[in-house]
Amino acid sequence: MREFGYERVHDVSGALALLGTDPEARFLGGGTNLVDLMKAGVERPALLVDVQGLPLDTIEFTPDGGLRIGATVTNSDLAAHTEVRRHYPALAQALLAGASGQLRNMATVGGNLLQRTRCGYFSDLAKPCNKRVPGSGCPAIAGEHHNHAILGASGHCVATHPSDMAVALAAFDAVISYETADGPGELPIAEFYAPVGDTPHIETALPPGALITGVTLPPASVAAHSRYRKVRERASYAFAVGSIAAALDVRDGIVAEVRLAFGAVASRPWRARTAERALTGGPASAEAYAAAADAELAAAEALPENGYKVTLTRNLVVAVLSELAEEAAR
């Protein structure tokens, strides 16, 4: 591992100033992803700026009834929060589906948003990878890709984003707040993650040197009737091969509102807006859910070993929406 400096900060302005002193400096939250990548040699920062001591660890309602979550709130604290479990249950479920209890105790909201792909080629310095070395190639396309993207990928990268939390945040139209040396800014989560295109190494739309300070969930009554479902290759401590965050409001057998986001199918959480439009105002039935999923997945471009994700995602849509509709009818 490369030698590096370490500084602990207690205010946002100090954190930004320190990062600005070294182009190879990085912010450090819980370290559950960054430190692993440093051990593998993928990340080689010259300076770590520890932001865990910043006053960004609160969860509170906004004046309009939404929820504001500080960037240093841990995944465990967010999942256990009474109001999160009551008003955004899919978010709590997504957090609990991720990693292990020990890791959730360390991982932060800001770091979770920025975690990098678990593609084996990305973490193997002996292999080329366009995310790690732009222009070097994407061996996953012709190699091991059974858990790679079926939506929104390109000939330059087919890796998937690993976060469970971000899938739920995408379904609820989260807004990410950040600070830079030039002042504060905000990005809707729909704009936060950059499309792959021919620049897969550019993963977010955050300005250079920006520090995530929090996430805001707008008020949404439908979010209280939501669920996160994750499919993985073993019962625990595994990344998804497919997942879904869904929320549903059914009135007199008709879909009044629906939210759908998919995980493990793209380089970013995939908001299924085509499926949402197909369902809204129509019957709340398994046939309608399947047809909406098919409409969304018509754009899928599966590789030889990951075509199963199309069927898996379709089945998740039907199963989870059916469950939510049945619960609402009781």
Long-range contacts (C-beta under 8 A, 24 or more apart in sequence): 1-38, 1-39, 1-41, 2-38, 2-41, 2-44, 2-45, 2-46, 4-38, 4-45, 4-46, 4-47, 4-48, 5-46, 5-47, 5-48, 6-47, 6-48, 6-50, 7-47, 7-48, 7-49, 7-50, 8-50, 8-52, 8-53, 9-49, 9-50, 9-51, 9-53, 9-54, 10-53, 10-54, 10-55, 11-54, 11-55, 12-54, 12-56, 12-179, 12-211, 12-213, 15-49, 15-51, 15-54, 15-211, 16-179, 16-180, 16-181, 16-209, 16-211, 17-181, 18-47, 18-49, 19-49, 19-209, 19-211, 20-181, 20-209, 21-47, 22-46, 22-47, 25-49, 27-51, 27-110, 27-211, 28-52, 29-71, 29-72, 29-107, 29-108, 29-110, 29-111, 30-74, 30-103, 30-106, 30-107, 30-108, 30-111, 31-106, 31-111, 32-99, 32-103, 32-106, 32-107, 32-111, 32-115, 33-111, 33-114, 33-115, 33-116, 34-111, 37-116, 37-123, 40-123, 40-125, 41-125, 42-122, 42-123, 42-125, 42-132, 51-110, 51-211, 52-108, 56-110, 56-213, 56-214, 59-83, 59-84, 62-216, 62-219, 64-218, 64-219, 65-219, 66-216, 66-217, 66-218, 66-219, 67-216, 67-217, 68-214, 68-215, 68-216, 68-217, 69-109, 69-214, 69-215, 69-216, 69-217, 70-109, 70-213, 70-214, 71-108, 71-109, 71-110, 71-211, 71-212, 71-213, 71-214, 71-215, 72-108, 72-109, 72-110, 73-108, 73-109, 74-104, 74-105, 74-106, 74-107, 74-108, 74-109, 75-99, 75-103, 75-104, 75-105, 75-107, 75-108, 75-109, 75-112, 75-165, 76-101, 76-104, 76-105, 78-109, 79-104, 86-224, 87-223, 87-224, 88-168, 88-172, 88-217, 88-223, 88-224, 88-226, 89-224, 89-226, 89-227, 90-168, 90-171, 90-172, 90-223, 90-226, 90-227, 90-228, 90-245, 90-246, 90-247, 91-165, 91-168, 91-169, 91-172, 91-217, 91-226, 91-228, 91-245, 93-168, 93-227, 93-228, 94-164, 94-165, 94-167, 94-168, 94-228, 94-230, 94-243, 94-245, 95-164, 95-165, 95-168, 97-164, 97-228, 97-230, 97-240, 97-243, 98-163, 98-164, 98-165, 99-237, 100-236, 100-237, 109-165, 109-212, 109-214, 109-215, 110-211, 110-212, 110-213, 112-163, 112-165, 112-166, 113-163, 113-165, 113-166, 113-169, 113-176, 113-192, 113-212, 113-215, 114-203, 114-204, 114-212, 115-162, 115-163, 116-162, 116-203, 117-159, 117-160, 117-161, 117-162, 117-267, 118-162, 118-239, 119-148, 119-159, 119-160, 120-144, 122-159, 130-156, 130-157, 130-200, 130-201, 131-157, 131-159, 131-200, 131-201, 131-203, 132-201, 134-199, 134-200, 134-201, 138-200, 141-303, 144-305, 145-303, 145-304, 145-305, 145-306, 146-305, 146-306, 147-239, 147-241, 147-264, 147-306, 148-303, 148-306, 149-265, 149-266, 149-267, 149-306, 150-265, 150-266, 150-297, 150-300, 150-301, 150-302, 150-303, 150-306, 150-307, 150-309, 150-310, 150-313, 151-262, 151-265, 151-266, 151-270, 151-297, 151-299, 151-300, 151-301, 152-195, 152-196, 152-266, 152-267, 152-268, 152-270, 153-196, 153-266, 153-267, 153-301, 154-196, 154-197, 154-198, 154-200, 156-196, 156-197, 156-198, 156-199, 156-200, 157-196, 157-200, 157-267, 158-303, 159-200, 159-267, 160-263, 160-264, 160-265, 160-266, 160-267, 161-193, 161-263, 161-266, 161-267, 161-268, 161-269, 162-239, 162-240, 162-264, 163-263, 163-269, 164-228, 164-230, 164-240, 164-243, 164-263, 166-263, 166-268, 166-269, 167-228, 167-243, 167-244, 167-245, 167-261, 167-262, 167-263, 167-269, 168-226, 168-228, 168-245, 168-261, 169-215, 169-217, 169-269, 170-245, 170-261, 170-268, 170-269, 170-270, 170-271, 171-223, 171-226, 171-245, 171-246, 171-247, 171-259, 171-260, 171-261, 171-271, 172-217, 172-218, 172-220, 172-223, 172-226, 172-245, 172-247, 172-259, 173-217, 173-218, 173-220, 174-215, 174-216, 174-217, 174-218, 175-215, 175-216, 175-218, 176-212, 176-214, 176-215, 177-212, 177-213, 177-214, 177-215, 177-216, 178-206, 178-207, 178-210, 178-211, 178-212, 178-213, 179-210, 179-211, 179-213, 180-207, 180-209, 180-210, 180-211, 181-209, 182-207, 184-213, 185-210, 189-269, 190-271, 193-267, 193-268, 193-269, 194-268, 195-267, 196-267, 200-267, 203-267, 220-247, 220-259, 221-249, 222-247, 222-248, 222-249, 222-257, 222-258, 222-259, 223-247, 223-259, 225-249, 225-324, 225-327, 225-328, 226-259, 226-324, 227-320, 227-323, 227-324, 229-316, 229-319, 229-320, 230-263, 231-312, 231-316, 239-264, 240-264, 241-309, 241-312, 242-309, 242-312, 242-313, 242-316, 243-316, 244-313, 244-316, 244-317, 244-320, 246-317, 246-320, 246-321, 246-324, 247-324, 248-284, 248-321, 248-324, 248-325, 248-328, 249-328, 250-284, 250-324, 250-325, 250-328, 250-329, 253-283, 253-284, 254-281, 254-282, 254-283, 254-284, 255-279, 255-280, 255-281, 255-282, 255-283, 255-284, 255-288, 256-280, 258-321, 260-296, 260-317, 262-313, 262-316, 264-309, 265-300, 265-309, 265-313, 272-296, 272-317, 274-299, 275-317, 279-321, 284-321, 284-325, 286-318, 286-322, 289-317, 289-318, 289-321, 289-322, 290-314, 290-317, 290-318, 292-317, 293-317, 293-318
